[in-house]
Amino acid sequence: MSTPEQREGVRLARAEDLPAVCEIVNFYIRTSTVNFRTSPQLPEEWEQDWAAHRERYPWYVALVGGEVAGIAYAAPWKARNAYDWTTETTVYVSDRHRGRGLGSALYERLLKTLEAQGYRSAMAVVSLPNEGSVALHEAFGFESVGRIHAAGHKLGGWHDIGFWQRRFVLDEDAPGPITPLADLSTEAP
Ligand SMILES: CC(C)(COP(=O)(O)OP(=O)(O)OC[C@H]1O[C@@H](n2cnc3c(N)ncnc32)[C@H](O)[C@@H]1OP(=O)(O)O)[C@@H](O)C(=O)NCCC(=O)NCCS
């Protein structure tokens, strides 16, 4: 018996979700400084990123009435191997669905999975001001760890960015390898 298709809540992203994700993020690229890109992306760029990273980095979407209404995903913080236990996390909720708990539901799943995989830190880069994003990150235990003044110029002005860090494990032990998503023994994904 086939299971009914999930229409509400959070699940792992699939290739067919990415055009809707692209549209959600392009809205913010066009209209705001929360994303420092100055031109919209094509769905293919999202598909390439997802395909390149999906085994090691979780991507979740939030569904409302069967439609993709938000995305939270993890990505490499930097390519050099000593950074392997640090990841960058990003979250976008469609303008029509903000303020209804979707950002929190997405981050809840994303951070639990990253912790289960063995990541030590999640980093968020937030262009400032962004009261909603700062509130969300701090609610999930991210701490402010620095700021770059006038880091980018967009929509006629200079904008600062802030760095927020969430640490998962506070011990000094050498870390084990990151667990690929397919090998997680819990139901986290
Ligand atoms: C930031 C964002 C992801 C938050 O998602 P959301 O679904 O709107 O947030 P939620 O409804 O889950 O709220 C989470 C918490 O953040 C706080 N919050 C959300 N929006 C806020 C706002 N505009 N001002 C102040 N606090 C806000 C709420 O107080 C809430 O905490 P609570 O549950 O204790 O009330 C969403 O607003 C968004 O996509 N914004 C535009 C894109 C963006 O800035 N992304 C982040 C890039 S770093």
The ligand as a MOL file (V3000), in Angstrom:
LIG
                    3D

  0  0  0     0  0            999 V3000
M  V30 BEGIN CTAB
M  V30 COUNTS 48 50 0 0 0
M  V30 BEGIN ATOM
M  V30 1 C 13.8990 34.8140 9.3530 0
M  V30 2 C 12.8450 33.8050 8.9650 0
M  V30 3 C 13.5090 32.5770 8.3660 0
M  V30 4 C 12.0660 33.3820 10.2160 0
M  V30 5 O 11.1160 32.3920 9.8480 0
M  V30 6 P 9.5930 32.5270 10.3480 0
M  V30 7 O 8.8590 31.3390 9.9000 0
M  V30 8 O 9.0840 33.8500 9.8960 0
M  V30 9 O 9.8370 32.5380 11.9250 0
M  V30 10 P 8.9690 31.8110 13.0600 0
M  V30 11 O 7.5240 32.1460 12.8530 0
M  V30 12 O 9.3340 30.3730 13.1200 0
M  V30 13 O 9.5230 32.5750 14.3360 0
M  V30 14 C 10.6960 32.1620 15.0090 0
M  V30 15 C 11.0360 33.1320 16.1010 0
M  V30 16 O 11.6450 34.2750 15.5390 0
M  V30 17 C 10.9770 35.4590 15.9810 0
M  V30 18 N 10.6700 36.2890 14.8440 0
M  V30 19 C 10.2690 35.8740 13.6160 0
M  V30 20 N 10.0920 36.9410 12.8050 0
M  V30 21 C 10.3770 38.0280 13.5610 0
M  V30 22 C 10.3870 39.4400 13.2960 0
M  V30 23 N 10.0720 39.9200 12.0800 0
M  V30 24 N 10.7620 40.2540 14.2880 0
M  V30 25 C 11.0980 39.7690 15.5010 0
M  V30 26 N 11.1060 38.4590 15.8140 0
M  V30 27 C 10.7450 37.6120 14.8590 0
M  V30 28 C 9.7150 35.0870 16.6400 0
M  V30 29 O 9.6530 35.8100 17.8480 0
M  V30 30 C 9.7970 33.6050 16.8520 0
M  V30 31 O 10.0020 33.3200 18.1920 0
M  V30 32 P 8.7450 32.8370 19.0970 0
M  V30 33 O 8.3600 31.5080 18.5180 0
M  V30 34 O 9.3500 32.7420 20.4550 0
M  V30 35 O 7.7130 33.8730 18.9330 0
M  V30 36 C 11.8160 34.3760 7.9270 0
M  V30 37 O 11.1930 35.4960 8.4700 0
M  V30 38 C 12.4530 34.7280 6.5910 0
M  V30 39 O 12.5240 33.8790 5.7110 0
M  V30 40 N 12.8740 35.9850 6.4520 0
M  V30 41 C 13.4180 36.4640 5.1910 0
M  V30 42 C 14.6670 35.7210 4.7740 0
M  V30 43 C 15.7390 35.7940 5.8270 0
M  V30 44 O 15.9910 36.8310 6.4170 0
M  V30 45 N 16.3730 34.6400 6.0360 0
M  V30 46 C 17.4820 34.5410 6.9560 0
M  V30 47 C 18.7450 34.8550 6.2560 0
M  V30 48 S 20.0780 34.9130 7.4240 0
M  V30 END ATOM
M  V30 BEGIN BOND
M  V30 1 1 1 2
M  V30 2 1 2 3
M  V30 3 1 2 4
M  V30 4 1 2 36
M  V30 5 1 4 5
M  V30 6 1 5 6
M  V30 7 2 6 7
M  V30 8 1 6 8
M  V30 9 1 6 9
M  V30 10 1 9 10
M  V30 11 2 10 11
M  V30 12 1 10 12
M  V30 13 1 10 13
M  V30 14 1 13 14
M  V30 15 1 14 15
M  V30 16 1 15 16
M  V30 17 1 15 30
M  V30 18 1 16 17
M  V30 19 1 17 18
M  V30 20 1 17 28
M  V30 21 1 18 19
M  V30 22 1 18 27
M  V30 23 2 19 20
M  V30 24 1 20 21
M  V30 25 1 21 22
M  V30 26 2 21 27
M  V30 27 1 22 23
M  V30 28 2 22 24
M  V30 29 1 24 25
M  V30 30 2 25 26
M  V30 31 1 26 27
M  V30 32 1 28 29
M  V30 33 1 28 30
M  V30 34 1 30 31
M  V30 35 1 31 32
M  V30 36 2 32 33
M  V30 37 1 32 34
M  V30 38 1 32 35
M  V30 39 1 36 37
M  V30 40 1 36 38
M  V30 41 2 38 39
M  V30 42 1 38 40
M  V30 43 1 40 41
M  V30 44 1 41 42
M  V30 45 1 42 43
M  V30 46 2 43 44
M  V30 47 1 43 45
M  V30 48 1 45 46
M  V30 49 1 46 47
M  V30 50 1 47 48
M  V30 END BOND
M  V30 END CTAB
M  END
